[in-house]
């Protein structure tokens, strides 16, 4: 069974887009949130979540199971997914 994958991204971020394409190419299911498209309290709440995983609050922040990967790191993502 696949570990849950949740990703915090920015809609304009090239690293975020590359990560999403990589996950699509690997044919894994994931959820993502484009943080820059949120507003007000919803954005503030999501940013607090991101800071729990990644205090620097940089993007993409990828959570695979209980592992956190920050940035587009193909090898780390493959390892976390067991590919």
PDB file of N, CA, C and O in Angstrom:
ATOM      1  N   UNK A   1       0.842  -1.200   0.000  1.00  0.00           N
ATOM      2  CA  UNK A   1       0.000   0.000   0.000  1.00  0.00           C
ATOM      3  C   UNK A   1       0.878   1.252   0.000  1.00  0.00           C
ATOM      4  O   UNK A   1       1.885   1.327   0.704  1.00  0.00           O
ATOM      5  N   UNK A   2       0.474   2.215  -0.797  1.00  0.00           N
ATOM      6  CA  UNK A   2       1.257   3.437  -0.923  1.00  0.00           C
ATOM      7  C   UNK A   2       1.104   4.324   0.308  1.00  0.00           C
ATOM      8  O   UNK A   2       0.011   4.466   0.857  1.00  0.00           O
ATOM      9  N   UNK A   3       2.211   4.913   0.728  1.00  0.00           N
ATOM     10  CA  UNK A   3       2.166   5.882   1.822  1.00  0.00           C
ATOM     11  C   UNK A   3       1.442   7.126   1.321  1.00  0.00           C
ATOM     12  O   UNK A   3       1.536   7.467   0.142  1.00  0.00           O
ATOM     13  N   UNK A   4       0.714   7.810   2.216  1.00  0.00           N
ATOM     14  CA  UNK A   4       0.049   9.045   1.771  1.00  0.00           C
ATOM     15  C   UNK A   4       1.092  10.106   1.418  1.00  0.00           C
ATOM     16  O   UNK A   4       2.108  10.251   2.098  1.00  0.00           O
ATOM     17  N   UNK A   5       0.821  10.835   0.351  1.00  0.00           N
ATOM     18  CA  UNK A   5       1.721  11.897  -0.094  1.00  0.00           C
ATOM     19  C   UNK A   5       0.934  13.198  -0.101  1.00  0.00           C
ATOM     20  O   UNK A   5      -0.113  13.311  -0.739  1.00  0.00           O
ATOM     21  N   UNK A   6       1.462  14.175   0.622  1.00  0.00           N
ATOM     22  CA  UNK A   6       0.851  15.498   0.641  1.00  0.00           C
ATOM     23  C   UNK A   6       1.946  16.500   0.328  1.00  0.00           C
ATOM     24  O   UNK A   6       3.060  16.404   0.845  1.00  0.00           O
ATOM     25  N   UNK A   7       1.621  17.455  -0.519  1.00  0.00           N
ATOM     26  CA  UNK A   7       2.637  18.392  -0.956  1.00  0.00           C
ATOM     27  C   UNK A   7       2.096  19.812  -0.871  1.00  0.00           C
ATOM     28  O   UNK A   7       0.967  20.096  -1.271  1.00  0.00           O
ATOM     29  N   UNK A   8       2.938  20.696  -0.336  1.00  0.00           N
ATOM     30  CA  UNK A   8       2.609  22.118  -0.303  1.00  0.00           C
ATOM     31  C   UNK A   8       3.448  22.784  -1.383  1.00  0.00           C
ATOM     32  O   UNK A   8       4.674  22.669  -1.392  1.00  0.00           O
ATOM     33  N   UNK A   9       2.774  23.481  -2.295  1.00  0.00           N
ATOM     34  CA  UNK A   9       3.426  24.041  -3.474  1.00  0.00           C
ATOM     35  C   UNK A   9       3.015  25.493  -3.683  1.00  0.00           C
ATOM     36  O   UNK A   9       2.122  26.011  -3.013  1.00  0.00           O
ATOM     37  N   UNK A  10       3.693  26.132  -4.630  1.00  0.00           N
ATOM     38  CA  UNK A  10       3.290  27.444  -5.135  1.00  0.00           C
ATOM     39  C   UNK A  10       2.957  27.261  -6.615  1.00  0.00           C
ATOM     40  O   UNK A  10       3.664  26.545  -7.323  1.00  0.00           O
ATOM     41  N   UNK A  11       1.916  27.886  -7.074  1.00  0.00           N
ATOM     42  CA  UNK A  11       1.462  27.686  -8.458  1.00  0.00           C
ATOM     43  C   UNK A  11       2.487  28.166  -9.479  1.00  0.00           C
ATOM     44  O   UNK A  11       2.474  27.708 -10.621  1.00  0.00           O
ATOM     45  N   UNK A  12       3.375  29.080  -9.088  1.00  0.00           N
ATOM     46  CA  UNK A  12       4.345  29.657 -10.016  1.00  0.00           C
ATOM     47  C   UNK A  12       5.741  29.060  -9.887  1.00  0.00           C
ATOM     48  O   UNK A  12       6.659  29.494 -10.583  1.00  0.00           O
ATOM     49  N   UNK A  13       5.916  28.085  -9.020  1.00  0.00           N
ATOM     50  CA  UNK A  13       7.239  27.539  -8.685  1.00  0.00           C
ATOM     51  C   UNK A  13       7.656  26.430  -9.657  1.00  0.00           C
ATOM     52  O   UNK A  13       6.958  25.425  -9.792  1.00  0.00           O
ATOM     53  N   UNK A  14       8.803  26.617 -10.335  1.00  0.00           N
ATOM     54  CA  UNK A  14       9.260  25.612 -11.301  1.00  0.00           C
ATOM     55  C   UNK A  14       9.643  24.304 -10.606  1.00  0.00           C
ATOM     56  O   UNK A  14       9.428  23.228 -11.164  1.00  0.00           O
ATOM     57  N   UNK A  15      10.203  24.377  -9.405  1.00  0.00           N
ATOM     58  CA  UNK A  15      10.559  23.155  -8.668  1.00  0.00           C
ATOM     59  C   UNK A  15       9.304  22.382  -8.265  1.00  0.00           C
ATOM     60  O   UNK A  15       9.287  21.152  -8.283  1.00  0.00           O
ATOM     61  N   UNK A  16       8.257  23.120  -7.903  1.00  0.00           N
ATOM     62  CA  UNK A  16       6.983  22.484  -7.535  1.00  0.00           C
ATOM     63  C   UNK A  16       6.385  21.773  -8.749  1.00  0.00           C
ATOM     64  O   UNK A  16       5.913  20.641  -8.644  1.00  0.00           O
ATOM     65  N   UNK A  17       6.409  22.449  -9.902  1.00  0.00           N
ATOM     66  CA  UNK A  17       5.870  21.847 -11.131  1.00  0.00           C
ATOM     67  C   UNK A  17       6.664  20.603 -11.512  1.00  0.00           C
ATOM     68  O   UNK A  17       6.085  19.594 -11.917  1.00  0.00           O
ATOM     69  N   UNK A  18       7.994  20.671 -11.384  1.00  0.00           N
ATOM     70  CA  UNK A  18       8.841  19.525 -11.719  1.00  0.00           C
ATOM     71  C   UNK A  18       8.544  18.354 -10.785  1.00  0.00           C
ATOM     72  O   UNK A  18       8.522  17.204 -11.223  1.00  0.00           O
ATOM     73  N   UNK A  19       8.318  18.638  -9.509  1.00  0.00           N
ATOM     74  CA  UNK A  19       8.006  17.583  -8.544  1.00  0.00           C
ATOM     75  C   UNK A  19       6.681  16.928  -8.883  1.00  0.00           C
ATOM     76  O   UNK A  19       6.567  15.703  -8.845  1.00  0.00           O
ATOM     77  N   UNK A  20       5.678  17.731  -9.214  1.00  0.00           N
ATOM     78  CA  UNK A  20       4.371  17.172  -9.577  1.00  0.00           C
ATOM     79  C   UNK A  20       4.479  16.316 -10.833  1.00  0.00           C
ATOM     80  O   UNK A  20       3.877  15.244 -10.901  1.00  0.00           O
ATOM     81  N   UNK A  21       5.239  16.774 -11.830  1.00  0.00           N
ATOM     82  CA  UNK A  21       5.426  15.993 -13.055  1.00  0.00           C
ATOM     83  C   UNK A  21       6.129  14.674 -12.725  1.00  0.00           C
ATOM     84  O   UNK A  21       5.750  13.623 -13.241  1.00  0.00           O
ATOM     85  N   UNK A  22       7.142  14.726 -11.874  1.00  0.00           N
ATOM     86  CA  UNK A  22       7.866  13.517 -11.491  1.00  0.00           C
ATOM     87  C   UNK A  22       6.927  12.512 -10.819  1.00  0.00           C
ATOM     88  O   UNK A  22       6.955  11.323 -11.139  1.00  0.00           O
ATOM     89  N   UNK A  23       6.097  12.990  -9.888  1.00  0.00           N
ATOM     90  CA  UNK A  23       5.146  12.097  -9.207  1.00  0.00           C
ATOM     91  C   UNK A  23       4.124  11.540 -10.200  1.00  0.00           C
ATOM     92  O   UNK A  23       3.747  10.371 -10.119  1.00  0.00           O
ATOM     93  N   UNK A  24       3.679  12.381 -11.137  1.00  0.00           N
ATOM     94  CA  UNK A  24       2.754  11.898 -12.177  1.00  0.00           C
ATOM     95  C   UNK A  24       3.425  10.807 -13.017  1.00  0.00           C
ATOM     96  O   UNK A  24       2.817   9.777 -13.311  1.00  0.00           O
ATOM     97  N   UNK A  25       4.685  11.043 -13.399  1.00  0.00           N
ATOM     98  CA  UNK A  25       5.428  10.062 -14.204  1.00  0.00           C
ATOM     99  C   UNK A  25       5.606   8.746 -13.448  1.00  0.00           C
ATOM    100  O   UNK A  25       5.633   7.675 -14.054  1.00  0.00           O
ATOM    101  N   UNK A  26       5.728   8.833 -12.116  1.00  0.00           N
ATOM    102  CA  UNK A  26       5.867   7.625 -11.274  1.00  0.00           C
ATOM    103  C   UNK A  26       4.516   6.948 -11.042  1.00  0.00           C
ATOM    104  O   UNK A  26       4.443   5.872 -10.447  1.00  0.00           O
ATOM    105  N   UNK A  27       3.451   7.590 -11.517  1.00  0.00           N
ATOM    106  CA  UNK A  27       2.081   7.071 -11.383  1.00  0.00           C
ATOM    107  C   UNK A  27       1.682   6.842  -9.925  1.00  0.00           C
ATOM    108  O   UNK A  27       1.067   5.828  -9.593  1.00  0.00           O
ATOM    109  N   UNK A  28       2.038   7.795  -9.059  1.00  0.00           N
ATOM    110  CA  UNK A  28       1.624   7.722  -7.660  1.00  0.00           C
ATOM    111  C   UNK A  28       0.554   8.784  -7.406  1.00  0.00           C
ATOM    112  O   UNK A  28       0.540   9.844  -8.031  1.00  0.00           O
ATOM    113  N   UNK A  29      -0.324   8.471  -6.486  1.00  0.00           N
ATOM    114  CA  UNK A  29      -1.374   9.425  -6.120  1.00  0.00           C
ATOM    115  C   UNK A  29      -0.828  10.345  -5.041  1.00  0.00           C
ATOM    116  O   UNK A  29      -0.106   9.916  -4.141  1.00  0.00           O
ATOM    117  N   UNK A  30      -1.184  11.609  -5.150  1.00  0.00           N
ATOM    118  CA  UNK A  30      -0.749  12.580  -4.153  1.00  0.00           C
ATOM    119  C   UNK A  30      -1.774  13.700  -4.081  1.00  0.00           C
ATOM    120  O   UNK A  30      -2.575  13.907  -4.993  1.00  0.00           O
ATOM    121  N   UNK A  31      -1.718  14.408  -2.976  1.00  0.00           N
ATOM    122  CA  UNK A  31      -2.541  15.603  -2.833  1.00  0.00           C
ATOM    123  C   UNK A  31      -1.604  16.790  -2.740  1.00  0.00           C
ATOM    124  O   UNK A  31      -0.506  16.687  -2.193  1.00  0.00           O
ATOM    125  N   UNK A  32      -2.038  17.906  -3.273  1.00  0.00           N
ATOM    126  CA  UNK A  32      -1.201  19.100  -3.175  1.00  0.00           C
ATOM    127  C   UNK A  32      -2.063  20.315  -2.914  1.00  0.00           C
ATOM    128  O   UNK A  32      -3.249  20.346  -3.240  1.00  0.00           O
ATOM    129  N   UNK A  33      -1.433  21.320  -2.315  1.00  0.00           N
ATOM    130  CA  UNK A  33      -2.090  22.584  -2.055  1.00  0.00           C
ATOM    131  C   UNK A  33      -1.208  23.694  -2.598  1.00  0.00           C
ATOM    132  O   UNK A  33      -0.063  23.846  -2.172  1.00  0.00           O
ATOM    133  N   UNK A  34      -1.739  24.476  -3.544  1.00  0.00           N
ATOM    134  CA  UNK A  34      -1.035  25.664  -4.019  1.00  0.00           C
ATOM    135  C   UNK A  34      -1.284  26.779  -3.007  1.00  0.00           C
ATOM    136  O   UNK A  34      -2.319  27.445  -3.034  1.00  0.00           O
ATOM    137  N   UNK A  35      -0.321  26.967  -2.122  1.00  0.00           N
ATOM    138  CA  UNK A  35      -0.496  27.878  -0.990  1.00  0.00           C
ATOM    139  C   UNK A  35      -0.729  29.314  -1.450  1.00  0.00           C
ATOM    140  O   UNK A  35      -1.495  30.049  -0.826  1.00  0.00           O
ATOM    141  N   UNK A  36      -0.071  29.716  -2.542  1.00  0.00           N
ATOM    142  CA  UNK A  36      -0.213  31.103  -2.998  1.00  0.00           C
ATOM    143  C   UNK A  36      -1.592  31.418  -3.567  1.00  0.00           C
ATOM    144  O   UNK A  36      -1.923  32.586  -3.765  1.00  0.00           O
ATOM    145  N   UNK A  37      -2.400  30.393  -3.832  1.00  0.00           N
ATOM    146  CA  UNK A  37      -3.748  30.636  -4.357  1.00  0.00           C
ATOM    147  C   UNK A  37      -4.789  30.742  -3.246  1.00  0.00           C
ATOM    148  O   UNK A  37      -5.948  31.064  -3.505  1.00  0.00           O
ATOM    149  N   UNK A  38      -4.373  30.469  -2.012  1.00  0.00           N
ATOM    150  CA  UNK A  38      -5.289  30.585  -0.876  1.00  0.00           C
ATOM    151  C   UNK A  38      -5.293  32.025  -0.382  1.00  0.00           C
ATOM    152  O   UNK A  38      -4.394  32.810  -0.684  1.00  0.00           O
ATOM    153  N   UNK A  39      -6.333  32.353   0.389  1.00  0.00           N
ATOM    154  CA  UNK A  39      -6.421  33.715   0.919  1.00  0.00           C
ATOM    155  C   UNK A  39      -6.778  33.704   2.391  1.00  0.00           C
ATOM    156  O   UNK A  39      -7.332  32.733   2.906  1.00  0.00           O
ATOM    157  N   UNK A  40      -6.453  34.791   3.056  1.00  0.00           N
ATOM    158  CA  UNK A  40      -6.904  35.048   4.420  1.00  0.00           C
ATOM    159  C   UNK A  40      -6.564  33.946   5.410  1.00  0.00           C
ATOM    160  O   UNK A  40      -5.445  33.435   5.460  1.00  0.00           O
ATOM    161  N   UNK A  41      -7.591  33.597   6.205  1.00  0.00           N
ATOM    162  CA  UNK A  41      -7.397  32.630   7.290  1.00  0.00           C
ATOM    163  C   UNK A  41      -6.990  31.263   6.772  1.00  0.00           C
ATOM    164  O   UNK A  41      -6.196  30.570   7.409  1.00  0.00           O
ATOM    165  N   UNK A  42      -7.524  30.866   5.619  1.00  0.00           N
ATOM    166  CA  UNK A  42      -7.177  29.563   5.050  1.00  0.00           C
ATOM    167  C   UNK A  42      -5.675  29.506   4.739  1.00  0.00           C
ATOM    168  O   UNK A  42      -5.006  28.521   5.050  1.00  0.00           O
ATOM    169  N   UNK A  43      -5.158  30.570   4.124  1.00  0.00           N
ATOM    170  CA  UNK A  43      -3.722  30.623   3.821  1.00  0.00           C
ATOM    171  C   UNK A  43      -2.903  30.614   5.108  1.00  0.00           C
ATOM    172  O   UNK A  43      -1.909  29.893   5.200  1.00  0.00           O
ATOM    173  N   UNK A  44      -3.303  31.397   6.094  1.00  0.00           N
ATOM    174  CA  UNK A  44      -2.570  31.460   7.366  1.00  0.00           C
ATOM    175  C   UNK A  44      -2.527  30.092   8.034  1.00  0.00           C
ATOM    176  O   UNK A  44      -1.491  29.694   8.566  1.00  0.00           O
ATOM    177  N   UNK A  45      -3.644  29.368   8.010  1.00  0.00           N
ATOM    178  CA  UNK A  45      -3.713  28.045   8.635  1.00  0.00           C
ATOM    179  C   UNK A  45      -2.798  27.059   7.917  1.00  0.00           C
ATOM    180  O   UNK A  45      -2.091  26.285   8.563  1.00  0.00           O
ATOM    181  N   UNK A  46      -2.807  27.083   6.601  1.00  0.00           N
ATOM    182  CA  UNK A  46      -1.954  26.173   5.819  1.00  0.00           C
ATOM    183  C   UNK A  46      -0.482  26.505   6.055  1.00  0.00           C
ATOM    184  O   UNK A  46       0.336  25.595   6.196  1.00  0.00           O
ATOM    185  N   UNK A  47      -0.130  27.792   6.102  1.00  0.00           N
ATOM    186  CA  UNK A  47       1.265  28.162   6.352  1.00  0.00           C
ATOM    187  C   UNK A  47       1.731  27.673   7.721  1.00  0.00           C
ATOM    188  O   UNK A  47       2.888  27.286   7.884  1.00  0.00           O
ATOM    189  N   UNK A  48       0.837  27.689   8.700  1.00  0.00           N
ATOM    190  CA  UNK A  48       1.189  27.136  10.020  1.00  0.00           C
ATOM    191  C   UNK A  48       1.480  25.643   9.905  1.00  0.00           C
ATOM    192  O   UNK A  48       2.419  25.141  10.523  1.00  0.00           O
ATOM    193  N   UNK A  49       0.674  24.935   9.112  1.00  0.00           N
ATOM    194  CA  UNK A  49       0.907  23.503   8.873  1.00  0.00           C
ATOM    195  C   UNK A  49       2.270  23.285   8.225  1.00  0.00           C
ATOM    196  O   UNK A  49       3.037  22.419   8.647  1.00  0.00           O
ATOM    197  N   UNK A  50       2.566  24.081   7.191  1.00  0.00           N
ATOM    198  CA  UNK A  50       3.841  23.942   6.480  1.00  0.00           C
ATOM    199  C   UNK A  50       4.996  24.138   7.462  1.00  0.00           C
ATOM    200  O   UNK A  50       5.973  23.390   7.429  1.00  0.00           O
ATOM    201  N   UNK A  51       4.887  25.142   8.335  1.00  0.00           N
ATOM    202  CA  UNK A  51       5.972  25.442   9.286  1.00  0.00           C
ATOM    203  C   UNK A  51       6.210  24.293  10.262  1.00  0.00           C
ATOM    204  O   UNK A  51       7.330  24.113  10.739  1.00  0.00           O
ATOM    205  N   UNK A  52       5.168  23.510  10.566  1.00  0.00           N
ATOM    206  CA  UNK A  52       5.353  22.345  11.448  1.00  0.00           C
ATOM    207  C   UNK A  52       6.272  21.321  10.791  1.00  0.00           C
ATOM    208  O   UNK A  52       7.088  20.688  11.460  1.00  0.00           O
ATOM    209  N   UNK A  53       6.134  21.164   9.482  1.00  0.00           N
ATOM    210  CA  UNK A  53       6.943  20.200   8.729  1.00  0.00           C
ATOM    211  C   UNK A  53       8.277  20.792   8.307  1.00  0.00           C
ATOM    212  O   UNK A  53       9.300  20.108   8.324  1.00  0.00           O
ATOM    213  N   UNK A  54       8.265  22.069   7.929  1.00  0.00           N
ATOM    214  CA  UNK A  54       9.433  22.733   7.361  1.00  0.00           C
ATOM    215  C   UNK A  54       9.488  24.165   7.905  1.00  0.00           C
ATOM    216  O   UNK A  54       8.870  25.070   7.345  1.00  0.00           O
ATOM    217  N   UNK A  55      10.234  24.365   9.000  1.00  0.00           N
ATOM    218  CA  UNK A  55      10.259  25.685   9.653  1.00  0.00           C
ATOM    219  C   UNK A  55      10.676  26.832   8.726  1.00  0.00           C
ATOM    220  O   UNK A  55      10.295  27.979   8.958  1.00  0.00           O
ATOM    221  N   UNK A  56      11.458  26.532   7.673  1.00  0.00           N
ATOM    222  CA  UNK A  56      11.872  27.584   6.733  1.00  0.00           C
ATOM    223  C   UNK A  56      10.734  27.979   5.802  1.00  0.00           C
ATOM    224  O   UNK A  56      10.789  29.022   5.151  1.00  0.00           O
ATOM    225  N   UNK A  57       9.702  27.140   5.742  1.00  0.00           N
ATOM    226  CA  UNK A  57       8.513  27.432   4.940  1.00  0.00           C
ATOM    227  C   UNK A  57       8.877  27.675   3.473  1.00  0.00           C
ATOM    228  O   UNK A  57       8.445  28.652   2.861  1.00  0.00           O
ATOM    229  N   UNK A  58       9.689  26.756   2.923  1.00  0.00           N
ATOM    230  CA  UNK A  58      10.071  26.849   1.520  1.00  0.00           C
ATOM    231  C   UNK A  58       9.315  25.776   0.728  1.00  0.00           C
ATOM    232  O   UNK A  58       8.714  24.868   1.302  1.00  0.00           O
ATOM    233  N   UNK A  59       9.360  25.901  -0.586  1.00  0.00           N
ATOM    234  CA  UNK A  59       8.520  25.054  -1.428  1.00  0.00           C
ATOM    235  C   UNK A  59       9.330  24.391  -2.531  1.00  0.00           C
ATOM    236  O   UNK A  59      10.323  24.959  -2.987  1.00  0.00           O
ATOM    237  N   UNK A  60       8.929  23.203  -2.970  1.00  0.00           N
ATOM    238  CA  UNK A  60       7.834  22.414  -2.401  1.00  0.00           C
ATOM    239  C   UNK A  60       8.244  21.754  -1.086  1.00  0.00           C
ATOM    240  O   UNK A  60       9.406  21.406  -0.880  1.00  0.00           O
ATOM    241  N   UNK A  61       7.261  21.592  -0.208  1.00  0.00           N
ATOM    242  CA  UNK A  61       7.425  20.785   0.989  1.00  0.00           C
ATOM    243  C   UNK A  61       6.583  19.540   0.761  1.00  0.00           C
ATOM    244  O   UNK A  61       5.364  19.615   0.607  1.00  0.00           O
ATOM    245  N   UNK A  62       7.260  18.384   0.742  1.00  0.00           N
ATOM    246  CA  UNK A  62       6.609  17.125   0.392  1.00  0.00           C
ATOM    247  C   UNK A  62       6.615  16.223   1.622  1.00  0.00           C
ATOM    248  O   UNK A  62       7.666  16.006   2.226  1.00  0.00           O
ATOM    249  N   UNK A  63       5.466  15.704   1.993  1.00  0.00           N
ATOM    250  CA  UNK A  63       5.366  14.773   3.117  1.00  0.00           C
ATOM    251  C   UNK A  63       4.957  13.423   2.547  1.00  0.00           C
ATOM    252  O   UNK A  63       3.877  13.276   1.975  1.00  0.00           O
ATOM    253  N   UNK A  64       5.840  12.436   2.712  1.00  0.00           N
ATOM    254  CA  UNK A  64       5.560  11.074   2.253  1.00  0.00           C
ATOM    255  C   UNK A  64       5.556  10.199   3.493  1.00  0.00           C
ATOM    256  O   UNK A  64       6.607   9.922   4.071  1.00  0.00           O
ATOM    257  N   UNK A  65       4.362   9.763   3.904  1.00  0.00           N
ATOM    258  CA  UNK A  65       4.249   9.061   5.181  1.00  0.00           C
ATOM    259  C   UNK A  65       4.623  10.032   6.288  1.00  0.00           C
ATOM    260  O   UNK A  65       3.960  11.054   6.466  1.00  0.00           O
ATOM    261  N   UNK A  66       5.693   9.719   7.045  1.00  0.00           N
ATOM    262  CA  UNK A  66       6.141  10.645   8.089  1.00  0.00           C
ATOM    263  C   UNK A  66       7.476  11.287   7.724  1.00  0.00           C
ATOM    264  O   UNK A  66       8.134  11.892   8.570  1.00  0.00           O
ATOM    265  N   UNK A  67       7.871  11.153   6.462  1.00  0.00           N
ATOM    266  CA  UNK A  67       9.137  11.731   6.000  1.00  0.00           C
ATOM    267  C   UNK A  67       8.879  13.049   5.275  1.00  0.00           C
ATOM    268  O   UNK A  67       7.941  13.165   4.486  1.00  0.00           O
ATOM    269  N   UNK A  68       9.722  14.034   5.553  1.00  0.00           N
ATOM    270  CA  UNK A  68       9.587  15.344   4.932  1.00  0.00           C
ATOM    271  C   UNK A  68      10.754  15.559   3.978  1.00  0.00           C
ATOM    272  O   UNK A  68      11.916  15.379   4.343  1.00  0.00           O
ATOM    273  N   UNK A  69      10.423  15.948   2.749  1.00  0.00           N
ATOM    274  CA  UNK A  69      11.434  16.275   1.752  1.00  0.00           C
ATOM    275  C   UNK A  69      11.153  17.708   1.310  1.00  0.00           C
ATOM    276  O   UNK A  69      10.030  18.046   0.934  1.00  0.00           O
ATOM    277  N   UNK A  70      12.188  18.541   1.360  1.00  0.00           N
ATOM    278  CA  UNK A  70      12.027  19.938   0.962  1.00  0.00           C
ATOM    279  C   UNK A  70      12.778  20.152  -0.340  1.00  0.00           C
ATOM    280  O   UNK A  70      13.974  19.879  -0.436  1.00  0.00           O
ATOM    281  N   UNK A  71      12.059  20.645  -1.341  1.00  0.00           N
ATOM    282  CA  UNK A  71      12.672  20.880  -2.642  1.00  0.00           C
ATOM    283  C   UNK A  71      12.464  19.700  -3.572  1.00  0.00           C
ATOM    284  O   UNK A  71      11.928  18.660  -3.188  1.00  0.00           O
ATOM    285  N   UNK A  72      12.907  19.894  -4.815  1.00  0.00           N
ATOM    286  CA  UNK A  72      12.781  18.858  -5.829  1.00  0.00           C
ATOM    287  C   UNK A  72      13.991  17.940  -5.723  1.00  0.00           C
ATOM    288  O   UNK A  72      15.053  18.228  -6.276  1.00  0.00           O
ATOM    289  N   UNK A  73      13.820  16.825  -5.003  1.00  0.00           N
ATOM    290  CA  UNK A  73      14.910  15.883  -4.750  1.00  0.00           C
ATOM    291  C   UNK A  73      14.471  14.501  -5.217  1.00  0.00           C
ATOM    292  O   UNK A  73      13.968  13.689  -4.440  1.00  0.00           O
ATOM    293  N   UNK A  74      14.677  14.260  -6.514  1.00  0.00           N
ATOM    294  CA  UNK A  74      14.195  13.040  -7.147  1.00  0.00           C
ATOM    295  C   UNK A  74      14.641  11.776  -6.405  1.00  0.00           C
ATOM    296  O   UNK A  74      13.830  10.888  -6.140  1.00  0.00           O
ATOM    297  N   UNK A  75      15.931  11.701  -6.075  1.00  0.00           N
ATOM    298  CA  UNK A  75      16.453  10.494  -5.410  1.00  0.00           C
ATOM    299  C   UNK A  75      15.797  10.264  -4.057  1.00  0.00           C
ATOM    300  O   UNK A  75      15.448   9.134  -3.715  1.00  0.00           O
ATOM    301  N   UNK A  76      15.630  11.342  -3.284  1.00  0.00           N
ATOM    302  CA  UNK A  76      14.996  11.211  -1.960  1.00  0.00           C
ATOM    303  C   UNK A  76      13.534  10.804  -2.093  1.00  0.00           C
ATOM    304  O   UNK A  76      13.034  10.005  -1.301  1.00  0.00           O
ATOM    305  N   UNK A  77      12.854  11.350  -3.091  1.00  0.00           N
ATOM    306  CA  UNK A  77      11.443  11.012  -3.301  1.00  0.00           C
ATOM    307  C   UNK A  77      11.329   9.535  -3.689  1.00  0.00           C
ATOM    308  O   UNK A  77      10.481   8.814  -3.162  1.00  0.00           O
ATOM    309  N   UNK A  78      12.185   9.090  -4.613  1.00  0.00           N
ATOM    310  CA  UNK A  78      12.170   7.675  -5.021  1.00  0.00           C
ATOM    311  C   UNK A  78      12.408   6.766  -3.811  1.00  0.00           C
ATOM    312  O   UNK A  78      11.721   5.761  -3.629  1.00  0.00           O
ATOM    313  N   UNK A  79      13.387   7.135  -2.998  1.00  0.00           N
ATOM    314  CA  UNK A  79      13.710   6.318  -1.818  1.00  0.00           C
ATOM    315  C   UNK A  79      12.521   6.263  -0.861  1.00  0.00           C
ATOM    316  O   UNK A  79      12.169   5.194  -0.361  1.00  0.00           O
ATOM    317  N   UNK A  80      11.904   7.418  -0.610  1.00  0.00           N
ATOM    318  CA  UNK A  80      10.760   7.472   0.305  1.00  0.00           C
ATOM    319  C   UNK A  80       9.574   6.655  -0.225  1.00  0.00           C
ATOM    320  O   UNK A  80       8.795   6.099   0.549  1.00  0.00           O
ATOM    321  N   UNK A  81       9.453   6.591  -1.558  1.00  0.00           N
ATOM    322  CA  UNK A  81       8.357   5.849  -2.167  1.00  0.00           C
ATOM    323  C   UNK A  81       8.698   4.372  -2.335  1.00  0.00           C
ATOM    324  O   UNK A  81       7.828   3.558  -2.647  1.00  0.00           O
ATOM    325  N   UNK A  82       9.972   4.031  -2.127  1.00  0.00           N
ATOM    326  CA  UNK A  82      10.406   2.660  -2.317  1.00  0.00           C
ATOM    327  C   UNK A  82      10.484   2.262  -3.784  1.00  0.00           C
ATOM    328  O   UNK A  82      10.224   1.112  -4.136  1.00  0.00           O
ATOM    329  N   UNK A  83      10.843   3.215  -4.636  1.00  0.00           N
ATOM    330  CA  UNK A  83      10.947   2.954  -6.093  1.00  0.00           C
ATOM    331  C   UNK A  83      12.375   2.586  -6.473  1.00  0.00           C
ATOM    332  O   UNK A  83      12.657   2.334  -7.644  1.00  0.00           O
TER     333      UNK A  83
END
